[in-house]
Amino acid sequence: MSKYILVTSGVCSSLGKGVASSTIGSLLESCGLKVAMMKCDPYINVDAGNISPYQYGEVFVTEDGAETDLDLGNFSRFTNGSLSSENCLTIGKVYQNVINNERAGKYNGRAVQVIPHVTDEIKRCIRHVASSSGADVVVVEIGGTVGDIEAVPYLEAARQFMRELGKENVLSVHLTLIPVITGGELKSKPTQNSVKQLQNVGIQPDILICRCEGEVDESLKKKIALFCNVNPASVFVSPDVKQSVYELPVIFNEQKLTERILSRFNFNDRSADISEWESFLGKLANPEHKAVIALVGKKDYLDNCYKSVQESLFHAAVSGNNTDITIKKIDAEALENTSDIAPFFADTDGIVVPGNYGQRGFLGLLRTVKHARENNIPYLGIDLGMQLMAIDTARHICSWDDADSTEFIQTTKHPVISLPEEQPLVSDGIMKLGAAKVNLTSGTKLCKIYGTEQITERHRSKYTFDRRYSQDMISHGLLISASAASDGQTEAFEWKDHVFGIGVQFHPEFLSRPSKPHPLFNAFIKAALDNKK
């Protein structure tokens, strides 16, 4: 029978519950246990596909094409288990399932209510993840904050779950905040109040993880334990990290969080091997090189909007190239309002344009691509970043001044980028989501990077390159280095006679891990370092 860890949080949002859950999963995997991760989100959207990244961060795409919360990206980077649509549950999906069941007459004429029907559906979905994965432990992150009305169905389901399966099979972990007020005093009252709110819904936390700027002394831990009705040995601290969230597995393990969980589930014959994390942190602390990479995106975008791209660059720099990386974020719109964009890139060793939607900042992104091409600066484009390479070639080399994407200009005479159904060589089109096979062109840089002629990568795209313009691109120095195995659509470009200019339609950032950087990001950082020399 699987064991379950239910992770909740209180006081305020953005405490790092996703990272804490991922760290717990990683530590249990390091003990040789099979772990499944799951996120329960309180928003009514069926999935994250239509949510603005400015609100909840990037959309993380799973192998089976589910558009999920960014915390699944954390799960993916910290743990090794396979993630699918089953690993991300929204209250919208829950209600959709319940309503479908009601329409099908599965409730035998009963009035459908939050309790038991909605809570039963939540529990069913959690159990399904356990049974389908065969996991020893399922770590369930419950989104939102205790006290929010949106989280009530999940918390009630969690309460029922603990009662039905017993405390020996379900562990409650609660993440709270210990703020520091003027004068440097640490205050435990927010944590006490948060735990009381959790107790009010019938859940007594077994373990507390307290977010704090620094260390928390033993006397304060004992006070928290006393007022929150937990064992003093079950109060842990998540301090601000020095360089990276990847320090947390080591920090938590040193505090004996792993031992506490193992003991609770009677896995006493196991111990954590965190040598892989220690090796990564050793490289992080002792870099041999330095690199500055420009990440060009939309105005006021947050770190979470391009989280996986930034993490992939970080993985490739540390694990792949022993490099201290600085990511310089550049606002694409700022590049539209200046006569010379060169000063923006004066101190950078490479340029990345990740996936973007919408016309805002388009001209700044296009100027970035042209600048990288003309000045032989290592360039990596993803999704729109790849499509801009075709528009740049069409406008600035083929002299088609109106060349564009139909996402932005419907009436262009040279729609080098468009929806598949708008292209004469394609019968229909559909948004491409999830993993798909890609054929690489022999002899290209991309093929050499992967070391094979067929790969599997994840996609999230509607607009594609119109193959009517293939020969025009090739004859003007823009090579086609990959195509979709299923329909032949162009999947990658690269500049001929350029130090490193590659654009891909797919999203390699979803496959990168701290100790296993993605080969494309790895090659890009290496090219940036070589070009710097």
Salt bridges, closest charged atoms under 4 A:
ASP41 OD1 - LYS39 NZ 3.18
GLU63 OE1 - ARG458 NE 3.10
GLU67 OE2 - ARG460 NE 2.75
ASP69 OD2 - LYS39 NZ 3.00
ASP71 OD2 - LYS39 NZ 2.87
GLU86 OE2 - HIS128 NE2 2.86
GLU102 OE1 - ARG103 NE 2.72
ASP120 OD1 - LYS123 NZ 3.37
GLU121 OE2 - ARG124 NH2 2.79
GLU141 OE2 - LYS39 NZ 3.70
GLU156 OE2 - ARG159 NH2 2.75
GLU164 OE2 - LYS123 NZ 2.60
GLU164 OE1 - ARG127 NH2 2.91
GLU185 OE2 - LYS187 NZ 3.37
ASP206 OD1 - LYS167 NZ 3.12
ASP206 OD1 - ARG264 NH1 3.17
GLU218 OE2 - LYS221 NZ 3.60
ASP240 OD1 - ARG211 NH1 3.16
GLU288 OE1 - HIS289 NE2 3.82
ASP303 OD1 - LYS329 NZ 2.58
GLU311 OE2 - LYS307 NZ 3.51
GLU311 OE1 - HIS315 NE2 3.88
GLU333 OE1 - ARG360 NH1 3.20
ASP347 OD1 - LYS328 NZ 3.07
GLU374 OE2 - LYS370 NZ 2.95
ASP383 OD2 - HIS507 NE2 3.21
ASP392 OD2 - ARG373 NE 2.63
ASP392 OD1 - HIS396 ND1 2.69
ASP402 OD1 - HIS414 ND1 2.88
ASP404 OD2 - ARG395 NH2 2.81
GLU457 OE2 - HIS518 NE2 2.61
ASP466 OD2 - ARG468 NH2 2.91
ASP487 OD1 - LYS432 NZ 3.86
GLU491 OE2 - LYS432 NZ 3.51
GLU491 OE2 - HIS459 NE2 2.93
GLU509 OE2 - HIS507 ND1 2.79
ASP530 OD2 - LYS526 NZ 2.98
